[in-house]
Amino acid sequence: MKYPHIIPLLLIVGQLMCTNARAAQIPSPIDTAMPIVSEELATAPGEVELQLTLNEHGYVIDASVKRSTNPKLEAPCLAAIRQWRYMVPAGSGISFIQPFRFGGEMMDTASLGATRPEPKNKVAPELPDALTDICGDVTIALAIGANGEPFNATVAKSSHEELNAACLAAAKRWTFKPATVQGRPIASNVYLPFHFEGSPMSVFTTYSKAEVVDNESLVPVRQANPIIPSELAGINADASLALTVDSHGFVVNAVVESSTNTELAELARQAVLHWKFKPIVKNGRAITVKAMQPMKFGKGSVSIAKVDKIPSVRYSVKPNLPEELKGVSGFARAVFDVDAAGNVVDVTIADGSHEAFNDAVLEVAKEWTFNPALRDGVATQARVTVPFMFGPKLAAN
């Protein structure tokens, strides 16, 4: 039985420092998201304090860096905070300082007057043989009592639902030295991310023996497209990736064979490691296969079909945002299934900062039309992911 490499990133939602004398109470988060940082940044000591302003519905309408000990942490914190929503006193907005603290393989957002909980007993998920080569990530939200014992665990985010049960079981067995305020133990909420890297040696062996198939014979179960940062959104690029798909349908290895932009290609490689297909069956037995996966980028959109030209927007309808989201920064990424005539056959939301943004996009998405994808000069059906950005960009200083 193999154990994954674990980076315990702890997100404690605790007491927040309020700087607005009008506030009757300190706001509590309703929705949160963790800053996405490298293992190196997560383990190095660092602090970022964000000055936030909320509207009367608890959405962040302004955020800037008030203090920082590491500039590399600032952008991830600002990107994460736009996905937060707080519970605020009825009929009024509020301003306050939201701290993020990094170091010692954990990150917390408790007030600087509180100490961090310290893990005393860490338990790694035990995976069945079918999942030992999997590459993926699962984040568990864990509620810890003032005695340091977990009393509730839920899945906050997951690349593979097959990993959830093992991660939940492991998280419930962790114990902590509880967080404290002025020496008094307090309850806290933490997030435990589990990172799975598979077995490189096993992948190397199976890749060399895998049967080559056309990628169009692979039937997707889930396909998460890469998230394109704003600084790369205007780039048109191509990438071709060699995938190894094991007998259970999981992508266990991905190698960039060619690309016209190395940064976008790496984002694509990381994304496909979270894919799953229906297993390929030969002579009544599921087998490991390898296939080439093309990916095209343009104006922030992504297409994973075998096409020479990705669909481009011909007619669009602007989402109508509810009043509570006016002035709020956020995003939604919509996946359009476009037929050979350029009509939208289906649309789903890959992810978004707030459900209200997702709903606004879905409400108008089927009214959109596209210039269809081209393959060998002929219009063809394709799937394309289109990003929607809302509100002003949150300041970095």
C-alpha positions, 0 to 999 in steps of 0.5 A, a space after each residue: 500500500 502506497 502513501 501519498 506525499 502530503 502538504 498539510 495546508 491549514 486554513 483556520 477561519 477564526 477571529 478577524 481584526 475589525 478596523 471599522 468602528 461601525 461594525 457591531 461584530 466581526 464578520 465570519 466567512 461563509 465561503 472561502 478559498 485557499 491561496 494557491 502557492 507552491 510547496 516552497 512558498 507554503 513552507 517558508 515563513 511569510 505574512 500578508 495582511 489584506 485591507 478588505 471592504 465588503 458590501 452589505 451582502 458580504 461580498 468583497 468589493 475592494 482589497 489591497 495589500 496593507 502589509 506583506 513580508 513576501 511579495 510572491 504571496 500577495 497575488 495568490 492571496 488577492 486571487 483567493 480573497 475575491 472568492 470569499 463571502 462573509 456574514 455581515 450585519 444586516 444593511 451595512 458594509 464593513 472594512 477590516 484586516 484579513 491576515 494570511 500566515 504561512 510557514 511550517 507547512 501550514 497557512 492560517 487566516 486566524 487573527 494575529 492574536 490567536 496562535 495556530 493549531 499544531 498537528 500532533 498526529 498526522 495520518 496519510 490516506 490509505 489507497 486501494 491498489 486501483 488508485 496507487 498510480 493516481 495524480 490528483 489533489 483533495 482538500 478536506 475541511 476539518 473542524 477542530 474542537 478546543 480539545 484538539 480533536 476533529 469533530 467534522 470533516 467534509 470535502 472542500 475540493 477534489 480532483 478525483 471523487 474516488 480519493 475522497 473516502 480515503 482522505 476523509 477517513 485519514 483527516 478524521 484521525 488527525 489530532 492537534 494542539 488547539 489554537 489559543 487566544 490569550 492562552 485559552 484553547 479555542 475551536 478552529 476550522 482547518 483545510 488539509 490538502 492531500 497531494 497524490 503524485 502516483 508511482 513514477 517507476 510504475 508509470 514508466 514501466 506501463 508507459 513503455 508497454 502501453 498500446 497506442 490509441 487515437 485520443 478520439 477513442 477515449 471517452 471522457 468521464 471528467 476533463 478539467 481544463 487549465 486555468 489561464 491567468 490574465 497575463 497569458 489570456 491574450 496568447 494564441 498557442 498550441 500544445 500536444 501532450 502524450 498521455 498514459 491512461 491506466 486500466 482504470 481510466 486515470 491519466 497517470 502520466 502526461 508529457 509535453 511533446 510540443 508547444 508554442 508556449 511553454 507556460 501554457 503547455 505546463 498548465 495543460 500538463 497539470 490539468 490533464 493529470 486530473 482527467 479520467 476516461 472510461 477504461 479501454 477494453 481489449 479482449 474482455 480486459 481493461 488495458 493501459 493505453 497512451 494517446 496524444 492529446 492536442 490543446 489550443 489556446 486563444 484569447 483566454 479560451 481553451 479547446 481540447 478537440 482535434 481542430 485546426 482553429 478553435 471556436 470564436 465568439 460570433 454573438 454574445 450576450 452580457 450576463 445580467 448581474 444581480 444588484 448584490 454583485 455590482 462592484 464585486 470582482 469575480 469570475 466564471 469559466 463556462 464550457 460550451 459545446 458548439 456544433 458545426 453551425 456555431 450554435 451552442 448545444 450545451 453549456 456547463 460551468 467548470 468553476 467560478 468564484 461565486 455561485 451567483 456569477 455562475 448562474 448569471 452566465 448560465 442564464 444567457 450562455 445558450 443565446 451565444 453563437 460562435 464561428 465554428 471550429 475548423 478541421 482540415 478546413 471543414 466546420 466541425 463540432 467542438 468544446 471550448 472553455 470561455 472565461 468570464 471576468 467581473 468587476 474591477 481587478 483587485 489592487 495589489 498595493 
